[in-house]
Amino acid sequence: MAKKFLLNNDVSIPSIGLGTYKIGLTDDDSYRAVRTALDNGYRHIDTATLYQNEKPVGKAIRESGIPREDIFVTTKLWGTDILNNNIKKAFEGSLKNLGLDYLDLYLVHWPVKGKISSTWKEMEDIYIDGKTRAIGLSNHLIHHVEEVLKDATVIPAVNQIELHPYLIQQDVVSFCIEKGILPEAWSPLGSSKMPLLQDEVLIWIAGKYGKSTAQVVLRWNIQKGRVAIPKSASHERQAENIQVFDFELTDDEVKQIDNLDKGHRTGAHPDYIEF
Ligand SMILES: NC(=O)c1ccc[n+]([C@@H]2O[C@H](COP(=O)([O-])OP(=O)(O)OC[C@H]3O[C@@H](n4cnc5c(N)ncnc54)[C@H](OP(=O)(O)O)[C@@H]3O)[C@@H](O)[C@H]2O)c1
């Protein structure tokens, strides 16, 4: 089972979660993949309104037989709901789709220019209302986080950003840690869009520990104090991705992995996202 980190409001979050973006072509596939992950020991599931899978994800959680309070559930507010002044309805819609009474974490999926501060105000209202245990950000660069913090009464619990050895975003990560905001790594394995897992440095380190390159990358994230949410639809790879608590990288290996940074994004740049 994944070890936990503590959010700035003392809510604990499993350090490895299951990413669910495109986890299934159909609702049945998505349902099965999430059930398999829960059987594999995952207790943290990451979804979003955008992924259009909240219904099967929620069904899998509800039908798993695992007590609700043992599973950490995240979903995200999409930009069009911000632009259409539909934030609170979007939150209620996500809860309804998931079939849950409460969320563990609700995130602003991407910053919407001109709406950053007002969006956070509504996120704070949602938090105070009590149907989510934490609120946070995603894809917010330093200047976006600064804009949030300017008027915030609730400090964001996390900032979920693209984070892997080819994009270490050290400036954003350090800034968030300094402010008590836990960084979360999306596409922690570099997604299917880049050959990160074939990197020679990672292959060498993986060989030393008898681990896979995916496990090395996930371990690197956790040792640096960050949550990671790898996506896999396969029972075997899900199991592999959560077995990262029985070895420890040396400081030198952590540095070698940091040095792989190429500034390569697989996703959009947060300043230029369009909805
Ligand atoms: N906040 C945001 O804006 C944002 C953006 C993108 C993603 N996310 C979240 O982050 C999650 C993860 O990101 P991602 O899905 O883009 O990429 P990822 O988790 O880095 O990589 C997923 C890819 O790696 C493969 N894979 C998984 N485990 C593997 C292993 N042990 N060995 C080899 N290949 C492996 C998967 O294939 P198989 O499924 O076949 O195993 C899939 O092709 C998403 O699902 C989503 O929840 C958030």
The ligand as an SDF file (V2000), in Angstrom:
LIG
                    3D

 48 52  0  0  0  0  0  0  0  0999 V2000
   -3.9190   17.9650  -14.2210 N   0  0  0  0  0  0  0  0  0  0  0  0
   -3.7080   17.7960  -15.5040 C   0  0  0  0  0  0  0  0  0  0  0  0
   -3.7910   18.7190  -16.3280 O   0  0  0  0  0  0  0  0  0  0  0  0
   -3.3620   16.4320  -16.0130 C   0  0  0  0  0  0  0  0  0  0  0  0
   -2.8910   16.2690  -17.3170 C   0  0  0  0  0  0  0  0  0  0  0  0
   -2.5770   15.0040  -17.7460 C   0  0  0  0  0  0  0  0  0  0  0  0
   -2.7150   13.9200  -16.8900 C   0  0  0  0  0  0  0  0  0  0  0  0
   -3.2130   14.0960  -15.6270 N   0  0  0  0  0  0  0  0  0  0  0  0
   -3.3990   12.9710  -14.6900 C   0  0  0  0  0  0  0  0  0  0  0  0
   -2.1680   12.2690  -14.5810 O   0  0  0  0  0  0  0  0  0  0  0  0
   -2.3930   10.8980  -14.8850 C   0  0  0  0  0  0  0  0  0  0  0  0
   -1.1420   10.2540  -15.4450 C   0  0  0  0  0  0  0  0  0  0  0  0
   -0.7010   10.9100  -16.6160 O   0  0  0  0  0  0  0  0  0  0  0  0
   -0.7330   10.2130  -18.0530 P   0  0  0  0  0  0  0  0  0  0  0  0
   -1.8200    9.2190  -18.0810 O   0  0  0  0  0  0  0  0  0  0  0  0
   -0.7460   11.3000  -19.0580 O   0  0  0  0  0  0  0  0  0  0  0  0
    0.6990    9.5470  -18.1780 O   0  0  0  0  0  0  0  0  0  0  0  0
    1.6260    8.5480  -17.3290 P   0  0  0  0  0  0  0  0  0  0  0  0
    0.9340    8.0310  -16.1400 O   0  0  0  0  0  0  0  0  0  0  0  0
    2.9360    9.2230  -17.1910 O   0  0  0  0  0  0  0  0  0  0  0  0
    1.8620    7.3870  -18.3870 O   0  0  0  0  0  0  0  0  0  0  0  0
    0.8270    6.5560  -18.8120 C   0  0  0  0  0  0  0  0  0  0  0  0
    1.3690    5.6580  -19.9360 C   0  0  0  0  0  0  0  0  0  0  0  0
    2.4060    4.8260  -19.4240 O   0  0  0  0  0  0  0  0  0  0  0  0
    2.0440    3.4410  -19.5870 C   0  0  0  0  0  0  0  0  0  0  0  0
    2.5200    2.7660  -18.3740 N   0  0  0  0  0  0  0  0  0  0  0  0
    1.9690    2.8000  -17.1370 C   0  0  0  0  0  0  0  0  0  0  0  0
    2.7100    2.1010  -16.2750 N   0  0  0  0  0  0  0  0  0  0  0  0
    3.7580    1.6120  -16.9700 C   0  0  0  0  0  0  0  0  0  0  0  0
    4.8670    0.8130  -16.6210 C   0  0  0  0  0  0  0  0  0  0  0  0
    5.0350    0.3630  -15.3850 N   0  0  0  0  0  0  0  0  0  0  0  0
    5.7540    0.4870  -17.6050 N   0  0  0  0  0  0  0  0  0  0  0  0
    5.5740    0.9250  -18.8640 C   0  0  0  0  0  0  0  0  0  0  0  0
    4.5490    1.6930  -19.2530 N   0  0  0  0  0  0  0  0  0  0  0  0
    3.6430    2.0380  -18.3100 C   0  0  0  0  0  0  0  0  0  0  0  0
    0.5490    3.4390  -19.7460 C   0  0  0  0  0  0  0  0  0  0  0  0
    0.1250    2.3470  -20.5250 O   0  0  0  0  0  0  0  0  0  0  0  0
   -0.8650    1.1750  -19.9620 P   0  0  0  0  0  0  0  0  0  0  0  0
   -2.1370    1.8460  -19.5370 O   0  0  0  0  0  0  0  0  0  0  0  0
   -1.0510    0.2970  -21.1510 O   0  0  0  0  0  0  0  0  0  0  0  0
   -0.1470    0.5170  -18.8370 O   0  0  0  0  0  0  0  0  0  0  0  0
    0.3220    4.7540  -20.5010 C   0  0  0  0  0  0  0  0  0  0  0  0
    0.5810    4.5960  -21.8810 O   0  0  0  0  0  0  0  0  0  0  0  0
   -3.5710   10.9560  -15.8520 C   0  0  0  0  0  0  0  0  0  0  0  0
   -4.1660    9.7010  -16.0610 O   0  0  0  0  0  0  0  0  0  0  0  0
   -4.4480   11.9640  -15.1750 C   0  0  0  0  0  0  0  0  0  0  0  0
   -5.1410   11.3880  -14.0910 O   0  0  0  0  0  0  0  0  0  0  0  0
   -3.5190   15.3450  -15.1710 C   0  0  0  0  0  0  0  0  0  0  0  0
  1  2  1  0
  2  3  2  0
  2  4  1  0
  4  5  1  0
  4 48  2  0
  5  6  2  0
  6  7  1  0
  7  8  2  0
  8  9  1  0
  8 48  1  0
  9 10  1  0
  9 46  1  0
 10 11  1  0
 11 12  1  0
 11 44  1  0
 12 13  1  0
 13 14  1  0
 14 15  2  0
 14 16  1  0
 14 17  1  0
 17 18  1  0
 18 19  2  0
 18 20  1  0
 18 21  1  0
 21 22  1  0
 22 23  1  0
 23 24  1  0
 23 42  1  0
 24 25  1  0
 25 26  1  0
 25 36  1  0
 26 27  1  0
 26 35  1  0
 27 28  2  0
 28 29  1  0
 29 30  1  0
 29 35  2  0
 30 31  1  0
 30 32  2  0
 32 33  1  0
 33 34  2  0
 34 35  1  0
 36 37  1  0
 36 42  1  0
 37 38  1  0
 38 39  2  0
 38 40  1  0
 38 41  1  0
 42 43  1  0
 44 45  1  0
 44 46  1  0
 46 47  1  0
M  CHG  2   8   1  16  -1
M  END
$$$$
